[in-house]
Amino acid sequence: MSPRTGLTRVLDDLGTTLIDLVRGDPGRSADVGGVVIHDPDDDQVLPPSALVLGVGVRNPAEILDALGKEGAVALVVRGPVVVTDKLAAAVDRSGVALLGLAPGASWTQLAAMLRSLLAEGEVDPSETLGGVPAGDLFALANAVASLISAPVTIEDRSSRVLAFSGRQDEADPSRVETILGRQVPARFSQLLEARGVFQQLYRSDEPVAIEALSADDGEFRVPRVAVAVRAGDEFLGSIWAAVRSPLSPDSSAAFRDAAKLVALHMMRQRAGADVERRLRADLVSTAVEGGAGAAEAVRRLGLADQACVVLALALAHSHGDDPAAHARLLAERQQVADAFAMHLTAVHPRAAAALIGDVAYAILPAESEDRAMRIATDFRSRIGNSVLVGVGEVSDGLTLSRSRVGADLVLRVLRAGRASKPVARVSDVHSEGLLLELSDLIAERGDTLTGPVARLIAYDRKHNACLVETLGAWLDAFGDVAAASTAVFVHPNTFRYRLRRLSEVGEIDLSDPNARFAAMLQLRLWRPDGSVPGR
């Protein structure tokens, strides 16, 4: 981790708008080793020099000493924070800086911003573009702000805030709301769209001036000037400055030229993220598939000495086959995989996740499947009812392939709609998984249906009868004619007649337990038309 991502740097970039220093010395630690959400009900393993998010912490003095012993550099709690003598003494004693999160800002927004800053810290500080460390958009935002003497934000093409400069107190409430939400509010986006601002940005490389709203709406009272950020013909995003007077010709030219430099940094950051994502995916893929390189991949992931569980996550829906829908599906898969990775990293710093094909695989250090189930269920509840998660068995770092096989089997059962829950482990779907594996074996060998069930299917098809349905209902009811007849909506006497008839046609002895078991198995492995389910 580069020293550029030290606590001082975090406060410089996010201070006053998102977080502020309540008490402590931010210069005591050279860097921040990771971001962890505090969980009082779990034994967490903190990365070195962790920045701890105290979500729901009401009395920080109670946990500061423990965090200090774990080597944490800072604790963030919801502001405003009242510094009592007890709290001040705890901060000084532990050496953990206490930070306050601004009212109105969400923990998710803060975690995303911190992750962005730490990711920039992975870039080689010796690599610079225009005198600014490559990919460091926060430093670049401050440089542009100094150049035109106005607070700026750098936004992507979806109007999400990637970085912002200092001096945001010179802007207006709408700018603060944008930064706190990391997204231009919908009402302002709609207003800008109606004014044709985005169309001007798409068409021109010159700065576009945006007038303030009328005096009766005080949220957007400072005019803006924006310029498009492009790489060739690709629109990457834009830079927005809050200016109280029009830019001079020199400042306007400098603002336009700054957009070219921002484009280089955005492309460098995107390339670095893509390389890191591919490397992570390769390591996770190699680790869970097993083979000659698995041990080295596990070691590089830092999981060689850990008991781990493999999780397999997939979207529960499909968008169809048209190209536009397929593109949205691919983007949604990557977004969910990235969110899954962030969620797991907050739980355990060594957790690793990557999208491989259409499945996001995760390796989670955990001593029990129960804990992995809780974590996966919590993620699904946070992201919505759009994912299915298969949980493998606990394995050591060198036998992760076995855990992956189990997770894959569970996911197949979930996708086939054969389980009652969207998150499950192998023991939850044991029988359903066994039937799927038997179906695979039947399909591989090319077996065809024979015996009593095959004769009943042929009879039903020829005479438009329902003997197969009758047999299935009787077997499912354990031979209880009353319950079975009710299930298929016929009179018990009619049902008894059908039973006698199917015994004759199918040549099956229903008093023979082996015959009953064989019939029950065939009914679950073949469809009524004689084909194999799932094929």
DOLO-121799 format. One record per residue (C-alpha): residue in one letter; x, y, z. Coordinates in Angstrom, 3 decimals. Example, Ala and Ser with C-alpha at 12.3 -4.5 7.8 and 13.67 -1.06 7.14 Angstrom:
! DOLO-121799
TORTI  kollum         u         v         w
TORTI       a    12.300    -4.500     7.800
TORTI       s    13.670    -1.060     7.140
This chain:
! DOLO-121799
TORTI  kollum         u         v         w
TORTI       m     0.000     0.000     0.000
TORTI       s     1.354     3.341    -0.985
TORTI       p     1.876     6.095     1.598
TORTI       r    -0.399     8.190    -0.584
TORTI       t    -3.314     6.288     0.916
TORTI       g    -2.515     7.177     4.495
TORTI       l    -5.131     8.522     6.875
TORTI       t    -3.961    12.074     6.247
TORTI       r    -4.617    11.605     2.538
TORTI       v    -8.085    10.201     3.254
TORTI       l    -8.946    13.232     5.378
TORTI       d    -7.557    15.622     2.772
TORTI       d    -9.727    14.135     0.037
TORTI       l   -12.910    13.313     1.940
TORTI       g   -12.665    15.776     4.822
TORTI       t   -15.381    18.363     5.571
TORTI       t   -17.746    16.801     3.029
TORTI       l   -17.922    13.176     4.145
TORTI       i   -15.785    12.748     7.257
TORTI       d   -13.899    14.931     9.686
TORTI       l   -11.278    14.330    12.358
TORTI       v   -12.833    14.285    15.845
TORTI       r    -9.691    13.441    17.808
TORTI       g    -6.368    11.722    17.276
TORTI       d    -3.242    12.033    15.175
TORTI       p    -3.843    10.985    11.533
TORTI       g    -0.117    11.046    10.852
TORTI       r     0.729     8.191    13.256
TORTI       s     0.198     5.531    10.550
TORTI       a     1.947     5.527     7.195
TORTI       d    -0.954     3.966     5.300
TORTI       v    -4.377     2.342     5.502
TORTI       g    -4.304    -1.413     5.034
TORTI       g    -8.013    -1.985     4.426
TORTI       v   -11.580    -1.021     5.297
TORTI       v   -13.583    -3.197     7.732
TORTI       i   -17.135    -2.867     9.046
TORTI       h   -17.275    -3.373    12.817
TORTI       d   -19.462    -6.284    13.904
TORTI       p   -19.852    -6.661    17.695
TORTI       d   -21.334   -10.165    17.300
TORTI       d   -18.494   -11.656    15.267
TORTI       d   -14.821   -12.398    15.821
TORTI       q   -13.296   -10.331    13.057
TORTI       v    -9.808   -10.561    11.640
TORTI       l    -8.610    -7.038    10.900
TORTI       p    -6.068    -6.355     8.179
TORTI       p    -2.971    -4.437     9.288
TORTI       s    -3.668    -0.722     9.804
TORTI       a    -7.402    -1.155     9.264
TORTI       l    -9.836     1.732     8.969
TORTI       v   -12.915     0.512    10.876
TORTI       l   -16.443     1.673    10.021
TORTI       g   -18.394     1.739    13.270
TORTI       v   -21.865     1.235    11.825
TORTI       g   -24.345     1.553    14.693
TORTI       v   -21.620     2.195    17.302
TORTI       r   -23.092     4.467    19.971
TORTI       n   -20.236     4.428    22.487
TORTI       p   -16.889     4.350    20.653
TORTI       a   -14.918     4.484    23.902
TORTI       e   -15.935     0.873    24.585
TORTI       i   -14.181    -0.560    21.516
TORTI       l   -11.216     1.763    20.969
TORTI       d    -8.821    -0.160    23.219
TORTI       a    -9.584    -3.451    21.456
TORTI       l    -9.137    -1.829    18.053
TORTI       g    -5.825    -0.349    19.165
TORTI       k    -4.550    -3.797    20.135
TORTI       e    -5.563    -5.066    16.673
TORTI       g    -3.505    -2.298    15.049
TORTI       a    -6.413    -0.280    13.597
TORTI       v    -5.542     3.266    12.492
TORTI       a    -8.988     4.881    12.748
TORTI       l   -12.611     4.368    13.754
TORTI       v   -15.417     6.157    11.923
TORTI       v   -18.697     6.746    13.782
TORTI       r   -21.804     8.679    12.858
TORTI       g   -21.461    12.381    13.564
TORTI       p   -21.861    14.699    15.281
TORTI       v   -19.638    13.234    17.985
TORTI       v   -19.545    14.672    21.521
TORTI       v   -16.003    14.307    22.917
TORTI       t   -16.260    13.512    26.601
TORTI       d   -13.248    13.145    28.906
TORTI       k   -13.703     9.371    28.817
TORTI       l   -13.780     9.306    25.016
TORTI       a   -10.759    11.608    24.712
TORTI       a    -8.776     9.397    27.085
TORTI       a    -9.741     6.253    25.123
TORTI       v    -8.601     7.815    21.832
TORTI       d    -5.288     8.960    23.286
TORTI       r    -4.661     5.639    25.007
TORTI       s    -5.497     3.430    22.018
TORTI       g    -3.747     5.497    19.365
TORTI       v    -6.782     5.015    17.099
TORTI       a    -7.947     8.226    15.448
TORTI       l   -11.666     8.942    15.805
TORTI       l   -13.497    10.249    12.727
TORTI       g   -17.082    11.440    12.318
TORTI       l   -19.295    10.641     9.311
TORTI       a   -21.304    13.604     8.118
TORTI       p   -25.079    13.488     8.759
TORTI       g   -26.892    12.493     5.582
TORTI       a   -24.018    10.445     4.205
TORTI       s   -24.517     6.688     4.014
TORTI       w   -22.033     4.069     5.117
TORTI       t   -22.232     2.481     1.669
TORTI       q   -21.180     5.753     0.045
TORTI       l   -18.273     6.140     2.436
TORTI       a   -17.112     2.543     1.915
TORTI       a   -17.214     2.995    -1.865
TORTI       m   -15.222     6.244    -1.678
TORTI       l   -12.620     4.680     0.607
TORTI       r   -12.331     1.676    -1.676
TORTI       s   -11.725     4.014    -4.597
TORTI       l    -8.990     5.844    -2.711
TORTI       l    -7.279     2.631    -1.635
TORTI       a    -7.448     1.274    -5.162
TORTI       e    -5.654     4.389    -6.379
TORTI       g    -2.991     3.682    -3.799
TORTI       e    -2.138     0.460    -5.611
TORTI       v    -0.887     2.449    -8.611
TORTI       d     2.864     2.871    -8.771
TORTI       p     3.485     6.390    -7.379
TORTI       s     6.466     6.762    -9.722
TORTI       e     4.075     6.657   -12.696
TORTI       t     2.690    10.116   -13.366
TORTI       l     0.520    11.756   -16.000
TORTI       g     0.768    15.518   -16.232
TORTI       g     2.643    15.646   -12.948
TORTI       v    -0.140    13.799   -11.069
TORTI       p     0.203    10.135    -9.968
TORTI       a    -1.480     7.953   -12.596
TORTI       g    -5.117     7.184   -11.839
TORTI       d    -5.265     9.544    -8.836
TORTI       l    -8.486    11.373    -9.687
TORTI       f    -8.769    13.102    -6.302
TORTI       a    -5.354    14.710    -6.685
TORTI       l    -6.279    15.636   -10.236
TORTI       a    -9.572    17.197    -9.096
TORTI       n    -7.662    19.378    -6.641
TORTI       a    -5.209    20.379    -9.369
TORTI       v    -8.027    21.398   -11.727
TORTI       a    -9.750    23.308    -8.906
TORTI       s    -6.562    25.269    -8.282
TORTI       l    -6.162    25.902   -11.991
TORTI       i    -9.574    27.540   -12.431
TORTI       s   -10.070    28.630    -8.805
TORTI       a   -13.376    26.770    -8.338
TORTI       p   -14.470    23.524    -6.631
TORTI       v   -14.886    20.683    -9.116
TORTI       t   -16.233    17.151    -9.369
TORTI       i   -15.192    14.467   -11.831
TORTI       e   -18.147    12.321   -12.907
TORTI       d   -18.580     9.272   -15.113
TORTI       r   -21.018     9.084   -18.000
TORTI       s   -23.822     8.038   -15.628
TORTI       s   -23.283    11.179   -13.499
TORTI       r   -21.718     9.193   -10.657
TORTI       v   -19.075    11.122    -8.724
TORTI       l   -15.634     9.569    -9.166
TORTI       a   -13.678    12.250    -7.309
TORTI       f   -14.037    15.796    -6.009
TORTI       s   -11.782    18.627    -4.973
TORTI       g   -11.586    20.627    -1.792
TORTI       r   -13.343    23.971    -1.283
TORTI       q   -16.788    22.416    -1.770
TORTI       d   -18.069    24.780     0.929
TORTI       e   -17.873    27.479    -1.768
TORTI       a   -20.565    25.680    -3.788
TORTI       d   -24.235    25.197    -2.870
TORTI       p   -26.467    22.557    -1.192
TORTI       s   -27.017    20.698    -4.464
TORTI       r   -23.272    20.083    -4.821
TORTI       v   -23.031    18.797    -1.249
TORTI       e   -26.000    16.493    -1.878
TORTI       t   -24.321    15.207    -5.038
TORTI       i   -21.098    14.365    -3.213
TORTI       l   -22.842    12.774    -0.243
TORTI       g   -24.860    10.584    -2.598
TORTI       r   -21.962    10.010    -5.033
TORTI       q   -24.562    10.629    -7.747
TORTI       v   -26.192    13.689    -9.250
TORTI       p   -29.757    13.675    -7.781
TORTI       a   -32.419    12.632   -10.280
TORTI       r   -34.247    15.948   -10.137
TORTI       f   -31.111    17.833   -11.198
TORTI       s   -30.277    15.292   -13.910
TORTI       q   -33.786    15.712   -15.309
TORTI       l   -33.421    19.486   -15.179
TORTI       l   -30.076    19.379   -17.012
TORTI       e   -31.538    16.966   -19.550
TORTI       a   -34.473    19.309   -20.166
TORTI       r   -32.092    22.220   -20.666
TORTI       g   -30.147    20.233   -23.252
TORTI       v   -26.927    20.369   -21.231
TORTI       f   -26.008    16.716   -21.773
TORTI       q   -26.618    17.016   -25.508
TORTI       q   -24.206    19.952   -25.624
TORTI       l   -21.601    17.989   -23.679
TORTI       y   -21.912    15.024   -26.045
TORTI       r   -21.475    17.215   -29.127
TORTI       s   -18.758    19.640   -28.041
TORTI       d   -15.267    19.637   -26.579
TORTI       e   -15.710    23.206   -25.319
TORTI       p   -16.856    24.067   -21.768
TORTI       v   -20.624    24.372   -21.420
TORTI       a   -22.067    27.063   -19.137
TORTI       i   -25.130    26.217   -17.015
TORTI       e   -27.107    28.999   -15.398
TORTI       a   -28.266    28.775   -11.793
TORTI       l   -31.911    28.209   -10.955
TORTI       s   -34.260    30.996    -9.997
TORTI       a   -34.004    32.548    -6.545
TORTI       d   -37.001    30.603    -5.209
TORTI       d   -34.988    27.348    -5.435
TORTI       g   -31.945    27.809    -3.239
TORTI       e   -30.458    24.360    -3.776
TORTI       f   -28.868    25.130    -7.155
TORTI       r   -27.905    28.763    -6.777
TORTI       v   -24.311    28.735    -8.058
TORTI       p   -23.818    28.509   -11.844
TORTI       r   -21.864    25.608   -13.290
TORTI       v   -19.484    25.074   -16.141
TORTI       a   -18.912    21.555   -17.459
TORTI       v   -16.643    19.977   -20.030
TORTI       a   -16.777    16.521   -21.592
TORTI       v   -14.042    13.964   -20.932
TORTI       r   -13.332    11.855   -24.014
TORTI       a   -10.932     9.184   -25.191
TORTI       g   -11.198     9.421   -28.958
TORTI       d   -14.882     9.052   -29.783
TORTI       e   -15.736     7.467   -26.425
TORTI       f   -17.498     9.695   -23.901
TORTI       l   -15.981     8.809   -20.524
TORTI       g   -17.598    11.422   -18.317
TORTI       s   -17.333    15.090   -17.459
TORTI       i   -15.812    17.686   -15.124
TORTI       w   -18.128    20.100   -13.333
TORTI       a   -17.048    23.347   -11.695
TORTI       a   -19.203    25.585    -9.480
TORTI       v   -18.343    29.120   -10.613
TORTI       r   -19.830    32.353    -9.358
TORTI       s   -18.684    34.265   -12.453
TORTI       p   -17.891    33.178   -16.018
TORTI       l   -14.442    31.684   -16.639
TORTI       s   -11.908    33.895   -18.339
TORTI       p   -10.709    32.806   -21.795
TORTI       d    -7.460    31.501   -20.284
TORTI       s    -9.281    29.600   -17.524
TORTI       s   -11.741    28.202   -20.049
TORTI       a    -8.874    26.944   -22.216
TORTI       a    -7.159    25.442   -19.172
TORTI       f   -10.432    23.739   -18.174
TORTI       r   -10.773    22.272   -21.662
TORTI       d    -7.175    21.037   -21.649
TORTI       a    -7.644    19.529   -18.190
TORTI       a   -10.366    17.284   -19.613
TORTI       k    -7.760    15.632   -21.855
TORTI       l    -5.564    14.898   -18.864
TORTI       v    -8.530    13.569   -16.887
TORTI       a    -9.293    11.243   -19.814
TORTI       l    -5.772     9.793   -19.613
TORTI       h    -6.111     9.203   -15.874
TORTI       m    -9.554     7.623   -16.255
TORTI       m    -8.270     5.285   -18.945
TORTI       r    -5.237     4.409   -16.803
TORTI       q    -7.459     3.736   -13.810
TORTI       r    -9.827     1.616   -15.889
TORTI       a    -6.943    -0.347   -17.385
TORTI       g    -5.469    -0.952   -13.942
TORTI       a    -8.825    -2.103   -12.603
TORTI       d    -9.310    -4.429   -15.572
TORTI       v    -5.857    -5.946   -15.117
TORTI       e    -6.400    -6.410   -11.384
TORTI       r    -9.840    -7.922   -11.997
TORTI       r    -8.472   -10.380   -14.567
TORTI       l    -5.591   -11.357   -12.275
TORTI       r    -7.983   -11.873    -9.383
TORTI       a   -10.303   -13.932   -11.558
TORTI       d    -7.398   -16.101   -12.764
TORTI       l    -6.237   -16.763    -9.198
TORTI       v    -9.729   -17.581    -7.945
TORTI       s   -10.416   -19.789   -10.971
TORTI       t    -7.161   -21.701   -10.559
TORTI       a    -7.686   -22.103    -6.815
TORTI       v   -11.221   -23.514    -7.054
TORTI       e   -10.570   -25.757   -10.066
TORTI       g    -7.658   -27.572    -8.427
TORTI       g    -4.737   -29.000   -10.328
TORTI       a    -1.042   -28.214   -10.459
TORTI       g    -1.324   -24.443    -9.996
TORTI       a    -3.986   -24.448    -7.288
TORTI       a    -1.592   -24.436    -4.328
TORTI       e     0.324   -21.434    -5.670
TORTI       a    -2.914   -19.549    -6.437
TORTI       v    -4.189   -20.181    -2.909
TORTI       r    -0.871   -18.983    -1.484
TORTI       r    -0.986   -15.776    -3.540
TORTI       l    -4.510   -15.159    -2.297
TORTI       g    -3.220   -15.526     1.276
TORTI       l    -5.514   -18.470     2.026
TORTI       a    -3.060   -21.358     2.351
TORTI       d    -3.512   -21.676     6.110
TORTI       q    -7.258   -21.001     6.199
TORTI       a   -10.341   -23.197     6.414
TORTI       c   -12.480   -21.921     3.549
TORTI       v   -15.872   -22.294     1.902
TORTI       v   -16.483   -21.765    -1.814
TORTI       l   -19.684   -19.913    -2.744
TORTI       a   -21.196   -19.922    -6.236
TORTI       l   -23.511   -16.993    -7.050
TORTI       a   -25.607   -16.451   -10.161
TORTI       l   -28.429   -14.195   -11.244
TORTI       a   -31.852   -15.725   -10.793
TORTI       h   -33.148   -14.339   -14.066
TORTI       s   -32.251   -13.900   -17.727
TORTI       h   -32.925   -10.948   -20.008
TORTI       g   -33.451   -12.915   -23.216
TORTI       d   -31.400   -13.269   -26.356
TORTI       d   -31.499    -9.860   -28.055
TORTI       p   -28.099    -8.067   -28.107
TORTI       a   -29.139    -5.078   -25.995
TORTI       a   -30.614    -7.296   -23.287
TORTI       h   -27.553    -9.538   -23.366
TORTI       a   -25.285    -6.517   -22.870
TORTI       r   -27.341    -5.439   -19.860
TORTI       l   -27.135    -8.950   -18.476
TORTI       l   -23.335    -8.999   -18.769
TORTI       a   -23.086    -5.610   -17.056
TORTI       e   -25.456    -6.706   -14.289
TORTI       r   -23.436    -9.855   -13.663
TORTI       q   -20.243    -7.851   -13.252
TORTI       q   -21.917    -5.315   -10.971
TORTI       v   -23.315    -8.052    -8.735
TORTI       a   -19.940    -9.822    -8.682
TORTI       d   -18.201    -6.586    -7.674
TORTI       a   -20.778    -5.951    -4.946
TORTI       f   -20.336    -9.539    -3.733
TORTI       a   -16.558    -9.058    -3.572
TORTI       m   -16.948    -5.823    -1.584
TORTI       h   -19.430    -7.439     0.818
TORTI       l   -17.160   -10.407     1.502
TORTI       t   -14.040    -8.273     1.885
TORTI       a   -15.831    -6.269     4.568
TORTI       v   -16.534    -9.542     6.387
TORTI       h   -13.012   -10.957     6.021
TORTI       p   -10.057    -9.106     4.470
TORTI       r    -8.734   -12.251     2.761
TORTI       a   -11.985   -13.199     1.063
TORTI       a   -11.630   -13.363    -2.723
TORTI       a   -14.334   -13.275    -5.400
TORTI       a   -14.373   -13.126    -9.193
TORTI       l   -16.816   -13.539   -12.074
TORTI       i   -15.982   -16.668   -14.076
TORTI       g   -18.351   -17.150   -16.990
TORTI       d   -21.848   -16.467   -15.687
TORTI       v   -21.061   -17.469   -12.088
TORTI       a   -19.372   -15.374    -9.400
TORTI       y   -17.179   -17.658    -7.315
TORTI       a   -16.023   -16.584    -3.883
TORTI       i   -13.536   -18.102    -1.473
TORTI       l   -14.529   -17.172     2.074
TORTI       p   -12.359   -18.039     5.088
TORTI       a   -14.873   -19.665     7.443
TORTI       e   -14.865   -22.473     9.991
TORTI       s   -18.454   -23.515     9.309
TORTI       e   -21.001   -23.621     6.515
TORTI       d   -23.501   -21.947     8.856
TORTI       r   -21.448   -18.746     8.894
TORTI       a   -21.103   -18.799     5.112
TORTI       m   -24.866   -19.263     4.842
TORTI       r   -25.526   -16.252     7.087
TORTI       i   -23.147   -14.076     5.082
TORTI       a   -24.615   -15.143     1.727
TORTI       t   -28.180   -14.671     2.981
TORTI       d   -27.305   -11.223     4.299
TORTI       f   -25.844   -10.245     0.926
TORTI       r   -28.946   -11.433    -0.901
TORTI       s   -31.214    -9.471     1.424
TORTI       r   -29.140    -6.350     0.816
TORTI       i   -28.989    -6.614    -2.965
TORTI       g   -32.548    -7.845    -3.472
TORTI       n   -34.152   -11.059    -4.668
TORTI       s   -32.088   -11.295    -7.834
TORTI       v   -29.427   -13.877    -6.983
TORTI       l   -29.049   -17.543    -6.082
TORTI       v   -26.141   -18.757    -3.946
TORTI       g   -24.763   -22.258    -3.568
TORTI       v   -22.580   -22.873    -0.509
TORTI       g   -19.927   -25.594    -0.674
TORTI       e   -18.425   -27.619     2.129
TORTI       v   -15.670   -26.399     4.442
TORTI       s   -12.265   -27.297     2.981
TORTI       d    -8.676   -26.378     3.598
TORTI       g    -6.878   -24.143     1.129
TORTI       l    -5.507   -27.083    -0.866
TORTI       t    -8.823   -28.882    -1.438
TORTI       l   -11.025   -26.002    -2.540
TORTI       s   -11.988   -27.862    -5.714
TORTI       r   -14.128   -30.207    -3.611
TORTI       s   -15.951   -27.257    -2.065
TORTI       r   -16.474   -25.745    -5.533
TORTI       v   -17.998   -28.985    -6.860
TORTI       g   -20.500   -28.905    -4.011
TORTI       a   -21.308   -25.217    -4.568
TORTI       d   -21.814   -25.856    -8.307
TORTI       l   -24.175   -28.735    -7.609
TORTI       v   -26.238   -26.640    -5.193
TORTI       l   -26.415   -23.802    -7.718
TORTI       r   -27.650   -26.235   -10.397
TORTI       v   -30.405   -27.391    -8.057
TORTI       l   -31.386   -23.791    -7.315
TORTI       r   -31.427   -22.836   -10.998
TORTI       a   -33.566   -25.863   -11.787
TORTI       g   -36.122   -24.653    -9.244
TORTI       r   -35.825   -27.820    -7.156
TORTI       a   -35.085   -26.101    -3.831
TORTI       s   -37.342   -24.056    -1.578
TORTI       k   -34.676   -21.528    -0.589
TORTI       p   -32.528   -19.238    -2.781
TORTI       v   -29.424   -19.809    -0.633
TORTI       a   -28.536   -23.402     0.202
TORTI       r   -25.702   -25.801     1.006
TORTI       v   -25.079   -29.363    -0.101
TORTI       s   -26.844   -30.939     2.885
TORTI       d   -29.962   -28.853     2.174
TORTI       v   -30.378   -30.222    -1.370
TORTI       h   -28.777   -33.648    -1.016
TORTI       s   -31.586   -35.675    -2.614
TORTI       e   -32.237   -33.118    -5.376
TORTI       g   -28.534   -33.018    -6.164
TORTI       l   -28.351   -36.801    -6.285
TORTI       l   -31.206   -36.897    -8.801
TORTI       l   -29.441   -34.320   -10.985
TORTI       e   -26.253   -36.370   -10.951
TORTI       l   -28.206   -39.496   -11.870
TORTI       s   -29.802   -37.550   -14.724
TORTI       d   -26.331   -36.629   -15.928
TORTI       l   -25.288   -40.277   -15.852
TORTI       i   -28.398   -41.353   -17.766
TORTI       a   -27.835   -38.691   -20.423
TORTI       e   -24.141   -39.564   -20.736
TORTI       r   -24.875   -43.257   -21.229
TORTI       g   -27.855   -42.609   -23.495
TORTI       d   -30.152   -44.806   -21.411
TORTI       t   -33.794   -45.064   -22.407
TORTI       l   -36.759   -45.682   -20.152
TORTI       t   -37.791   -49.326   -19.810
TORTI       g   -39.950   -51.449   -17.532
TORTI       p   -43.356   -50.765   -15.969
TORTI       v   -43.168   -46.962   -16.155
TORTI       a   -42.276   -47.085   -19.868
TORTI       r   -45.296   -49.346   -20.516
TORTI       l   -47.578   -46.987   -18.585
TORTI       i   -46.334   -43.946   -20.542
TORTI       a   -46.982   -45.766   -23.829
TORTI       y   -50.486   -46.772   -22.709
TORTI       d   -51.371   -43.233   -21.555
TORTI       r   -50.163   -41.785   -24.853
TORTI       k   -52.204   -44.261   -26.921
TORTI       h   -55.417   -44.224   -24.872
TORTI       n   -55.274   -40.675   -23.434
TORTI       a   -55.287   -42.185   -19.952
TORTI       c   -53.647   -41.020   -16.704
TORTI       l   -52.107   -44.141   -15.221
TORTI       v   -48.679   -42.519   -14.747
TORTI       e   -50.272   -39.672   -12.788
TORTI       t   -52.144   -42.210   -10.678
TORTI       l   -48.989   -44.163    -9.878
TORTI       g   -47.092   -40.985    -8.938
TORTI       a   -49.855   -39.758    -6.635
TORTI       w   -50.108   -43.153    -4.906
TORTI       l   -46.332   -43.368    -4.355
TORTI       d   -46.173   -39.777    -3.075
TORTI       a   -48.972   -40.534    -0.598
TORTI       f   -47.214   -43.685     0.675
TORTI       g   -50.102   -45.849    -0.522
TORTI       d   -52.804   -43.746     1.165
TORTI       v   -55.632   -44.007    -1.385
TORTI       a   -57.743   -41.281     0.247
TORTI       a   -54.927   -38.729     0.168
TORTI       a   -53.755   -39.754    -3.315
TORTI       s   -57.249   -39.598    -4.844
TORTI       t   -57.777   -36.161    -3.324
TORTI       a   -54.481   -34.980    -4.845
TORTI       v   -55.637   -35.901    -8.380
TORTI       f   -59.306   -34.914    -7.776
TORTI       v   -60.972   -38.283    -8.378
TORTI       h   -63.225   -40.507    -6.283
TORTI       p   -61.377   -43.097    -4.148
TORTI       n   -63.189   -45.963    -5.918
TORTI       t   -62.130   -44.598    -9.312
TORTI       f   -58.584   -44.286    -8.014
TORTI       r   -58.599   -47.923    -6.803
TORTI       y   -59.795   -49.058   -10.233
TORTI       r   -56.931   -47.139   -11.879
TORTI       l   -54.461   -48.737    -9.488
TORTI       r   -55.616   -52.202   -10.503
TORTI       r   -55.504   -51.218   -14.144
TORTI       l   -51.957   -49.789   -13.963
TORTI       s   -50.775   -52.939   -12.180
TORTI       e   -52.072   -54.966   -15.117
TORTI       v   -50.842   -52.666   -17.884
TORTI       g   -47.464   -51.894   -16.314
TORTI       e   -46.969   -55.440   -15.041
TORTI       i   -45.854   -54.048   -11.682
TORTI       d   -46.316   -55.616    -8.265
TORTI       l   -47.125   -52.663    -5.979
TORTI       s   -46.595   -54.841    -2.908
TORTI       d   -42.917   -55.286    -3.838
TORTI       p   -40.779   -52.528    -2.157
TORTI       n   -38.059   -52.842    -4.815
TORTI       a   -40.615   -52.370    -7.586
TORTI       r   -42.054   -49.327    -5.819
TORTI       f   -38.596   -47.789    -5.333
TORTI       a   -37.630   -48.368    -8.977
TORTI       a   -40.870   -46.789   -10.182
TORTI       m   -40.494   -43.797    -7.863
TORTI       l   -36.936   -43.223    -9.054
TORTI       q   -37.886   -43.467   -12.721
TORTI       l   -40.761   -41.009   -12.257
TORTI       r   -38.299   -38.464   -10.882
TORTI       l   -35.590   -39.047   -13.471
TORTI       w   -37.802   -39.057   -16.578
TORTI       r   -40.570   -36.775   -17.724
TORTI       p   -43.996   -38.194   -18.553
TORTI       d   -42.979   -38.199   -22.226
TORTI       g   -39.941   -40.372   -21.430
TORTI       s   -37.282   -37.641   -21.750
TORTI       v   -34.721   -36.796   -19.061
TORTI       p   -35.473   -33.610   -17.046
TORTI       g   -32.983   -30.795   -17.597
TORTI       r   -32.011   -32.078   -21.064
